Amino acid sequence: MTFRPKFITFDCHGTMILFDMAGAARHHYAGQLSPAQMDSFIKDFSAYRLDEVLGAWKPYAQIVHNALERTCKRNGVAFDPDVAMDIYNRVPTWGPHADVPAGLAKVASDIPLVALTNSMNDQIKHNIAKLGAPIAHVLTAESAGAYKPQMRAFEYMFDTLGCGPEDVLHVSSSFRYDLMTAHDLGIKNKVWVNRGHEPANPYYGYTEIADISGLAGVVGL
């Protein structure tokens, strides 16, 4: 029997939005680094962003600033805070992956869609407006007072929606930010959108789809 959730909950940046931190880093640093060094820089920048969200909540501009500063130090590159602010200011300009608007439209009229995002309130509205489908609830790290993968972000979602882990289907392209925590909190119904960010990890129990166009089939629509 196909599971029909009360809500489909989504990671936003990376899963729905083409979150181009790598492109932003290349724009600023490719002239200073060889291709191999640039690849290492991008991996470090990603890792430090994850590390920065694991502590007490702070504005996302500070997350980007700190992560970039640490990345520059590790890679022997001069850090410029103006570059960090430029990268931060690019975030609300980014739109969806090509498959997202039509994929969301297939399910939005039947099941409420929820964005659970590591974002600031004043930025995410611009990304959401580009999705081309109605999002019933937009829940941010700023409002939760915690970033994913911290459990507190998911608990804020349950409290706000008035539901439990058994009521949602959580959709993400990331195990480390979303699906591992969802598993630990008892969200049994999960979808991994394989966008090539991370390798498969079947231990966490999910349905794999290549892109959002496959989501309707998961919920029997």
Backbone bond lengths (Angstrom), bond angles and torsions (degrees), N, CA, C in turn:
res aa  C-N    CA-C-N  psi(-1)  N-CA   C-N-CA  omega(-1)  CA-C   N-CA-C  phi
1 M - - - 1.463 - - 1.529 109.61 -
2 T 1.321 117.28 131.27 1.458 122.38 -178.99 1.524 110.46 -71.59
3 F 1.311 115.95 133.60 1.463 121.01 177.72 1.519 109.51 -77.23
4 R 1.324 115.83 127.29 1.463 121.36 176.36 1.529 107.90 -113.49
5 P 1.321 117.98 101.29 1.469 120.81 -174.10 1.524 111.97 -74.47
6 K 1.332 115.28 160.42 1.464 119.92 171.30 1.524 110.54 -70.56
7 F 1.330 115.70 -33.03 1.458 122.29 179.30 1.526 109.35 -141.44
8 I 1.333 115.73 144.41 1.463 120.63 165.28 1.519 106.00 -102.61
9 T 1.326 115.98 117.79 1.452 121.30 -177.12 1.530 109.19 -105.89
10 F 1.317 115.02 139.63 1.464 120.60 -171.78 1.521 111.95 -126.91
11 D 1.304 115.25 141.89 1.455 120.51 155.45 1.526 106.59 -70.69
12 C 1.313 116.50 144.91 1.466 119.36 -176.40 1.526 112.05 -100.02
13 H 1.324 117.38 -64.87 1.458 121.40 -175.09 1.526 110.83 -71.43
14 G 1.307 115.74 117.16 1.465 121.00 -179.13 1.506 112.21 102.40
15 T 1.336 116.67 -40.19 1.460 121.01 -179.83 1.527 110.62 -87.07
16 M 1.331 116.55 -53.96 1.469 120.78 177.29 1.525 111.64 -97.75
17 I 1.332 116.18 -44.57 1.463 121.44 -178.85 1.524 109.90 -92.00
18 L 1.318 116.27 137.16 1.461 121.45 174.09 1.526 107.45 -73.74
19 F 1.322 115.02 92.66 1.457 123.66 -171.07 1.526 108.38 -86.40
20 D 1.338 116.41 95.60 1.455 120.94 -165.25 1.527 112.96 -98.64
21 M 1.328 116.89 55.05 1.457 120.47 174.11 1.532 110.82 -62.83
22 A 1.319 116.75 -34.74 1.462 120.04 178.87 1.525 110.51 -63.32
23 G 1.312 116.72 -44.43 1.462 120.19 178.53 1.512 112.35 -63.96
24 A 1.332 116.30 -38.45 1.461 120.23 178.32 1.521 110.98 -64.82
25 A 1.329 116.40 -41.33 1.461 120.20 178.14 1.529 110.91 -65.35
26 R 1.305 116.42 -42.66 1.468 119.47 178.73 1.528 110.83 -61.22
27 H 1.322 116.77 -39.79 1.461 120.71 -179.32 1.523 110.78 -56.65
28 H 1.319 116.24 -40.50 1.463 119.78 -174.48 1.527 114.18 -89.74
29 Y 1.328 118.19 -28.31 1.467 119.45 -167.91 1.528 115.06 -120.88
30 A 1.325 118.66 -7.43 1.468 119.44 -175.64 1.528 111.84 -60.27
31 G 1.326 116.84 -30.69 1.455 119.97 -179.90 1.515 113.99 -71.81
32 Q 1.348 115.65 -15.44 1.461 120.22 -178.12 1.529 112.98 -102.24
33 L 1.321 116.69 -11.55 1.457 120.90 -171.40 1.521 110.55 -129.54
34 S 1.319 116.05 147.13 1.464 120.24 172.40 1.527 108.78 -69.01
35 P 1.327 118.32 164.06 1.474 119.20 177.63 1.522 113.19 -54.22
36 A 1.327 117.72 -42.29 1.468 120.39 179.35 1.521 110.88 -66.41
37 Q 1.328 116.73 -42.21 1.458 120.10 177.12 1.520 111.33 -64.28
38 M 1.325 116.85 -36.72 1.462 120.85 179.12 1.520 110.89 -64.68
39 D 1.323 116.79 -40.81 1.464 120.22 177.67 1.527 110.86 -61.88
40 S 1.317 116.73 -41.78 1.464 120.33 178.02 1.524 110.83 -65.28
41 F 1.315 116.58 -40.11 1.462 121.59 179.24 1.533 110.42 -59.83
42 I 1.322 116.31 -45.28 1.464 120.88 -179.09 1.524 111.34 -64.70
43 K 1.332 116.69 -41.19 1.469 119.84 177.52 1.519 111.06 -63.31
44 D 1.321 116.41 -41.83 1.462 120.17 178.89 1.534 110.89 -64.92
45 F 1.311 117.09 -42.22 1.460 122.06 -179.87 1.526 110.52 -60.45
46 S 1.316 116.59 -40.91 1.456 121.13 177.01 1.527 111.01 -64.94
47 A 1.331 116.17 -44.49 1.464 120.38 -178.08 1.525 111.60 -65.64
48 Y 1.307 116.94 -40.27 1.463 119.76 -179.56 1.530 111.45 -70.73
49 R 1.326 118.04 -32.26 1.473 119.20 175.12 1.522 110.27 -63.04
50 L 1.318 117.05 -41.84 1.458 120.04 177.07 1.525 110.49 -62.85
51 D 1.313 116.90 -44.20 1.458 120.13 -179.76 1.530 110.74 -61.80
52 E 1.308 117.51 -38.78 1.464 121.19 -177.18 1.527 113.06 -67.06
53 V 1.320 118.32 -29.38 1.468 119.48 -177.60 1.525 112.52 -84.35
54 L 1.317 117.81 -2.17 1.463 120.41 -176.92 1.525 112.87 -83.35
55 G 1.311 117.97 -13.05 1.455 120.99 -179.06 1.515 112.15 -94.78
56 A 1.323 115.54 -159.08 1.464 120.91 177.28 1.525 109.89 -61.94
57 W 1.328 115.36 148.11 1.455 119.24 -177.93 1.526 110.93 -61.33
58 K 1.330 114.51 139.32 1.458 122.45 171.24 1.517 106.95 -145.80
59 P 1.319 118.58 159.37 1.468 119.89 -178.03 1.525 112.07 -56.05
60 Y 1.323 116.02 148.02 1.460 119.30 -175.70 1.522 112.16 -64.37
61 A 1.323 117.49 -27.88 1.462 119.16 174.87 1.521 110.72 -59.19
62 Q 1.324 116.96 -34.84 1.459 121.17 178.61 1.522 111.04 -73.46
63 I 1.329 116.42 -34.86 1.467 120.69 174.83 1.529 109.57 -57.96
64 V 1.327 116.02 -50.44 1.462 120.77 -178.29 1.527 110.27 -64.30
65 H 1.328 117.41 -45.14 1.459 122.60 179.90 1.531 110.56 -56.86
66 N 1.337 116.17 -53.55 1.463 120.29 -176.88 1.527 111.52 -63.09
67 A 1.329 115.96 -44.46 1.469 119.85 -177.88 1.521 110.66 -64.03
68 L 1.312 117.16 -40.85 1.458 119.67 -179.90 1.526 110.99 -69.51
69 E 1.310 116.36 -39.84 1.465 119.47 178.33 1.528 110.80 -61.10
70 R 1.313 117.24 -43.80 1.462 121.54 179.70 1.528 111.01 -67.15
71 T 1.336 116.39 -37.41 1.463 120.78 178.28 1.519 110.84 -65.37
72 C 1.326 116.24 -44.07 1.460 119.71 178.74 1.531 111.16 -61.55
73 K 1.322 115.76 -42.99 1.467 119.73 179.41 1.520 110.56 -60.37
74 R 1.311 116.95 -44.75 1.467 120.98 -177.85 1.519 111.61 -65.69
75 N 1.330 116.54 -30.46 1.463 120.51 -174.53 1.524 113.69 -103.30
76 G 1.326 116.34 6.79 1.459 119.63 176.06 1.508 114.22 68.60
77 V 1.334 116.06 34.52 1.464 122.18 -179.10 1.524 108.56 -114.64
78 A 1.319 117.23 140.58 1.459 120.61 177.95 1.530 110.17 -66.02
79 F 1.320 116.41 133.09 1.464 121.58 -179.75 1.523 110.05 -92.69
80 D 1.330 115.43 133.43 1.460 122.65 176.93 1.526 107.99 -124.09
81 P 1.330 119.20 115.68 1.468 119.92 -178.67 1.526 113.39 -61.22
82 D 1.323 117.46 -23.71 1.464 119.87 177.66 1.532 111.04 -67.44
83 V 1.328 115.97 -31.96 1.469 119.23 176.33 1.525 109.85 -67.13
84 A 1.325 116.89 -42.48 1.467 120.06 177.67 1.523 110.59 -59.44
85 M 1.328 117.32 -42.44 1.458 119.87 179.97 1.524 111.39 -67.81
86 D 1.325 117.37 -36.60 1.467 119.63 176.88 1.519 110.54 -62.64
87 I 1.332 117.02 -43.92 1.468 119.99 179.18 1.525 110.02 -62.61
88 Y 1.323 116.63 -44.31 1.470 120.40 177.92 1.527 110.70 -58.91
89 N 1.309 117.44 -42.28 1.466 121.01 -176.83 1.524 112.87 -71.29
90 R 1.310 117.51 -14.22 1.468 120.10 176.39 1.528 111.99 -76.55
91 V 1.326 116.99 -25.10 1.470 120.96 -170.89 1.529 112.52 -53.61
92 P 1.345 120.82 -49.00 1.463 118.84 -177.46 1.526 114.36 -71.00
93 T 1.327 117.85 -7.92 1.468 120.08 178.96 1.517 112.10 -85.88
94 W 1.330 117.59 -12.03 1.459 120.44 -174.28 1.528 110.88 -81.53
95 G 1.328 114.81 138.81 1.460 121.18 -179.55 1.520 112.12 -106.81
96 P 1.331 116.50 -170.94 1.459 120.38 -173.69 1.525 113.69 -78.55
97 H 1.337 114.72 158.16 1.462 119.85 163.71 1.531 107.97 -57.32
98 A 1.315 116.33 151.56 1.467 121.29 -173.12 1.522 113.50 -58.64
99 D 1.324 117.38 -30.44 1.465 121.48 -176.08 1.520 113.86 -80.87
100 V 1.328 117.21 -10.49 1.466 120.22 -167.33 1.529 114.45 -73.29
101 P 1.338 120.93 -51.10 1.466 118.25 -174.80 1.524 114.08 -56.21
102 A 1.321 117.38 -48.20 1.468 120.14 -179.62 1.521 111.10 -68.71
103 G 1.338 116.80 -37.81 1.462 119.70 179.27 1.513 112.61 -63.77
104 L 1.335 117.07 -42.22 1.459 120.71 177.46 1.530 111.26 -67.02
105 A 1.328 116.39 -39.00 1.465 120.29 -177.66 1.528 112.05 -59.95
106 K 1.333 116.75 -28.39 1.465 120.56 -179.31 1.525 112.78 -68.04
107 V 1.338 116.95 -24.10 1.462 119.80 -174.63 1.533 113.72 -116.74
108 A 1.333 117.35 -17.92 1.469 120.95 -170.02 1.518 113.52 -63.45
109 S 1.330 117.53 -30.71 1.469 119.57 -177.51 1.524 111.90 -78.57
110 D 1.331 118.16 -14.82 1.463 121.72 -177.04 1.523 113.67 -106.11
111 I 1.329 116.90 -31.74 1.464 121.24 -175.26 1.521 108.74 -135.66
112 P 1.337 119.11 129.62 1.460 120.49 178.66 1.534 111.19 -61.47
113 L 1.324 115.04 136.84 1.454 121.68 -179.81 1.525 109.55 -102.15
114 V 1.325 115.56 138.92 1.468 122.07 -176.75 1.521 108.80 -129.52
115 A 1.328 116.74 130.61 1.463 121.66 173.01 1.523 108.84 -99.23
116 L 1.324 116.46 121.53 1.467 122.45 173.35 1.518 105.80 -110.60
117 T 1.329 115.99 103.58 1.449 119.56 -164.23 1.519 113.52 -127.54
118 N 1.321 115.62 141.81 1.462 122.34 174.41 1.521 109.18 -80.61
119 S 1.319 115.71 66.31 1.449 119.97 -170.84 1.511 111.31 -136.52
120 M 1.317 114.03 168.95 1.456 122.17 173.16 1.522 108.84 -93.91
121 N 1.314 116.10 148.34 1.466 120.73 -176.80 1.525 112.40 -59.07
122 D 1.344 116.82 -38.60 1.460 118.94 -174.62 1.523 112.78 -78.87
123 Q 1.329 117.13 -13.59 1.456 119.81 179.59 1.521 113.20 -97.16
124 I 1.319 117.18 -41.72 1.463 119.87 -169.41 1.512 112.97 -65.74
125 K 1.331 117.38 -27.55 1.469 119.04 -179.59 1.525 111.38 -59.80
126 H 1.329 117.29 -31.31 1.462 120.39 178.94 1.525 110.92 -71.64
127 N 1.327 117.12 -39.25 1.466 120.59 176.46 1.525 111.24 -66.97
128 I 1.329 116.44 -44.09 1.465 120.89 -178.56 1.524 110.76 -61.92
129 A 1.325 116.34 -38.76 1.468 120.30 -178.92 1.526 112.28 -62.57
130 K 1.326 116.91 -22.60 1.465 121.18 -178.60 1.530 112.81 -88.14
131 L 1.339 117.93 -5.10 1.466 120.08 -174.21 1.522 113.25 -73.97
132 G 1.319 117.40 -24.92 1.450 120.24 177.10 1.513 114.51 75.73
133 A 1.320 117.98 17.21 1.465 122.22 177.87 1.526 108.02 -150.18
134 P 1.331 116.88 151.04 1.468 119.09 -176.77 1.529 112.51 -72.11
135 I 1.322 115.69 128.78 1.457 122.31 173.87 1.522 106.70 -107.31
136 A 1.327 116.45 116.36 1.467 120.83 -172.48 1.524 112.12 -69.55
137 H 1.329 116.48 -35.83 1.465 121.16 -177.88 1.522 108.61 -140.02
138 V 1.322 116.15 132.97 1.461 121.91 174.87 1.522 107.36 -117.84
139 L 1.321 116.33 111.68 1.461 123.07 -174.27 1.524 108.54 -114.56
140 T 1.327 116.47 119.66 1.453 120.91 -172.50 1.527 112.62 -107.40
141 A 1.317 114.81 160.86 1.463 120.51 173.51 1.521 110.69 -62.33
142 E 1.321 116.01 -34.41 1.468 119.40 178.44 1.523 110.83 -60.86
143 S 1.324 117.36 -44.35 1.466 120.79 179.62 1.523 111.69 -71.23
144 A 1.320 116.27 -36.16 1.469 120.53 -179.61 1.526 112.06 -74.49
145 G 1.324 116.40 -24.43 1.461 119.57 -173.68 1.512 112.54 73.90
146 A 1.329 116.59 20.96 1.464 121.56 -179.83 1.522 109.19 -162.93
147 Y 1.313 115.13 145.43 1.458 121.45 175.13 1.523 110.27 -95.55
148 K 1.334 116.38 148.43 1.450 119.71 163.56 1.529 107.85 -63.80
149 P 1.316 118.90 145.17 1.459 129.58 14.54 1.529 115.40 -89.06
150 Q 1.316 118.37 15.48 1.453 118.75 179.36 1.538 110.36 -66.01
151 M 1.319 115.35 139.67 1.461 120.63 -179.19 1.529 112.22 -59.84
152 R 1.307 116.22 -31.24 1.461 120.07 -176.39 1.527 111.91 -57.73
153 A 1.322 117.46 -33.92 1.459 120.13 178.69 1.528 110.72 -63.90
154 F 1.331 116.22 -43.58 1.469 120.20 178.68 1.525 111.10 -69.14
155 E 1.317 117.02 -38.46 1.466 120.10 178.58 1.528 111.20 -63.66
156 Y 1.316 115.85 -36.71 1.463 119.89 174.34 1.531 110.15 -61.08
157 M 1.312 116.63 -40.44 1.458 120.80 178.26 1.531 111.18 -62.16
158 F 1.323 116.97 -47.47 1.466 119.48 179.28 1.529 111.19 -60.65
159 D 1.316 116.41 -43.67 1.468 120.31 -179.31 1.520 111.09 -63.81
160 T 1.314 116.79 -41.99 1.461 120.88 -178.23 1.521 111.57 -68.14
161 L 1.320 116.95 -40.72 1.467 121.16 -178.21 1.523 112.39 -82.60
162 G 1.332 116.75 -15.05 1.458 120.01 -176.88 1.511 112.31 67.50
163 C 1.325 115.82 40.07 1.463 120.05 -177.70 1.516 109.14 -137.70
164 G 1.336 115.80 179.92 1.452 121.95 178.50 1.508 111.29 -124.33
165 P 1.316 117.27 177.88 1.462 121.44 -179.31 1.526 113.28 -56.57
166 E 1.323 116.05 -29.44 1.467 120.59 -177.33 1.526 112.73 -73.52
167 D 1.329 117.28 -10.82 1.465 121.23 -173.37 1.518 114.36 -98.16
168 V 1.336 117.29 -6.46 1.460 118.93 -172.13 1.520 111.73 -120.34
169 L 1.314 113.93 155.11 1.461 123.10 165.86 1.525 105.36 -112.29
170 H 1.331 117.14 116.26 1.462 119.70 -176.69 1.523 109.86 -101.00
171 V 1.328 114.93 133.01 1.462 122.52 -172.00 1.524 109.07 -120.66
172 S 1.324 116.32 125.92 1.461 119.74 179.73 1.517 110.51 -156.54
173 S 1.332 114.89 155.72 1.463 120.81 172.44 1.516 111.63 -95.03
174 S 1.349 117.46 1.55 1.467 121.18 -174.08 1.523 112.07 -125.86
175 F 1.317 115.60 126.72 1.465 119.82 171.26 1.523 110.47 -74.13
176 R 1.327 116.47 -43.49 1.469 119.64 -170.39 1.529 111.91 -70.45
177 Y 1.313 117.80 -34.22 1.459 119.96 179.51 1.526 112.68 -85.94
178 D 1.330 117.89 -31.16 1.456 120.19 -168.79 1.523 115.18 -128.58
179 L 1.324 116.50 -59.28 1.456 118.98 -163.87 1.518 113.20 -72.51
180 M 1.312 118.59 -29.07 1.459 119.98 175.71 1.527 110.64 -67.51
181 T 1.315 116.69 -45.18 1.465 120.02 178.10 1.521 110.72 -66.79
182 A 1.325 117.19 -41.20 1.464 120.00 177.54 1.526 110.33 -57.66
183 H 1.311 116.99 -42.37 1.468 121.88 176.96 1.526 110.77 -60.34
184 D 1.328 116.24 -47.36 1.457 120.50 -177.56 1.528 112.27 -64.18
185 L 1.322 116.80 -28.73 1.465 121.51 -179.73 1.527 112.88 -88.78
186 G 1.317 117.46 0.49 1.456 120.32 176.20 1.512 115.44 88.51
187 I 1.332 117.66 16.87 1.468 119.96 172.86 1.524 107.13 -78.39
188 K 1.317 115.66 102.25 1.464 120.12 -174.63 1.529 112.01 -79.78
189 N 1.322 116.02 -27.18 1.465 120.12 -176.01 1.531 109.29 -100.31
190 K 1.334 114.23 107.45 1.454 121.27 -175.13 1.521 109.35 -134.68
191 V 1.316 114.82 149.34 1.462 121.62 174.99 1.517 108.28 -125.15
192 W 1.321 115.48 128.98 1.461 120.60 173.49 1.521 108.47 -102.43
193 V 1.330 115.80 118.59 1.458 121.63 174.08 1.519 106.96 -88.28
194 N 1.304 116.59 110.76 1.460 120.97 -173.65 1.528 110.14 -81.42
195 R 1.312 114.77 87.99 1.470 120.34 178.29 1.530 111.36 -98.20
196 G 1.316 116.84 10.95 1.444 120.68 175.64 1.514 114.71 82.19
197 H 1.339 117.04 10.20 1.464 119.94 -179.91 1.525 112.29 -73.08
198 E 1.320 115.98 -37.69 1.462 122.03 -173.73 1.533 108.49 -142.91
199 P 1.322 117.93 156.27 1.464 120.10 177.22 1.528 111.41 -74.19
200 A 1.310 115.70 157.58 1.460 121.03 176.84 1.529 110.35 -60.37
201 N 1.324 115.43 149.21 1.471 120.81 178.15 1.522 108.29 -145.44
202 P 1.341 117.63 82.05 1.463 121.67 -171.68 1.526 114.65 -59.87
203 Y 1.309 117.75 -18.96 1.475 119.72 179.39 1.525 111.63 -53.20
204 Y 1.321 116.60 -32.18 1.468 119.70 -172.25 1.531 113.70 -84.39
205 G 1.315 118.81 -2.14 1.459 121.20 168.21 1.508 114.29 65.11
206 Y 1.313 117.24 93.32 1.463 121.90 -174.78 1.521 109.25 -154.29
207 T 1.314 115.92 166.54 1.453 122.83 168.17 1.516 107.54 -99.62
208 E 1.300 117.33 129.02 1.471 121.01 179.56 1.515 110.71 -92.82
209 I 1.335 115.92 134.00 1.463 121.38 171.19 1.530 108.18 -129.97
210 A 1.324 116.01 153.62 1.460 120.07 -178.43 1.520 111.33 -77.38
211 D 1.330 115.91 -32.44 1.457 120.67 178.62 1.530 108.14 -161.81
212 I 1.316 116.64 -179.68 1.469 120.99 -171.83 1.526 112.28 -67.98
213 S 1.321 118.13 -16.50 1.465 119.46 176.96 1.525 111.65 -62.54
214 G 1.336 117.27 -22.06 1.453 120.40 -179.76 1.511 114.55 -85.83
215 L 1.332 117.16 -2.64 1.454 119.56 -173.60 1.528 112.87 -69.88
216 A 1.325 117.00 -38.25 1.464 120.22 -178.35 1.524 111.33 -57.37
217 G 1.326 117.36 -40.52 1.448 120.66 178.98 1.514 113.87 -64.02
218 V 1.329 116.27 -30.15 1.468 120.11 -179.94 1.526 110.82 -65.55
219 V 1.320 117.26 -36.15 1.470 122.11 -177.70 1.537 112.03 -101.99
220 G 1.314 116.63 11.99 1.464 120.99 173.52 1.505 114.98 73.81
221 L 1.323 117.05 32.25 1.476 120.39 178.28 1.527 110.34 -109.34
